[in-house]
Amino acid sequence: MTAKKLAPAELEAVYDLLSEAIDAVPEAQRELFLAKLALVLANMVGSPGQVAAAVKAAAANLG
């Protein structure tokens, strides 16, 4: 699990923002949007190790 840096209300606001942004993108371009978003956020994080940890955390327990 990754360290928690956002309060629950902040995390919920981010969830809403992401949900609305994904819904606004045409379905055929959603994967591209998510890939671009991931790269922008990775660049903002600035740490390949932290990005790798986030990828692992996001991939856990999907099913």
BELKARA-V182435 format. One record per backbone hydrogen bond with DSSP energy under -0.5 kcal/mol. NH is the residue of the N-H (numbers start at 1). CO is the residue of the C=O. Records with the same first field share a line. If there is no record, write none. Layout:
BEGIN
NH=CO / CO
END
This chain:
BEGIN
5=3
11=7
12=8
13=9
14=10
15=11
16=12
17=13
18=14
19=15
20=16
21=17
22=18
23=19
24=20
25=21 / 22
29=26
30=27
33=29
34=30
35=31
36=32
37=33
38=34
39=35
40=36
41=37
42=38
43=39
44=40
45=41
46=42
51=47
52=48
53=49
54=50
55=51
56=52
57=53
58=54
59=55
60=56
62=59
END
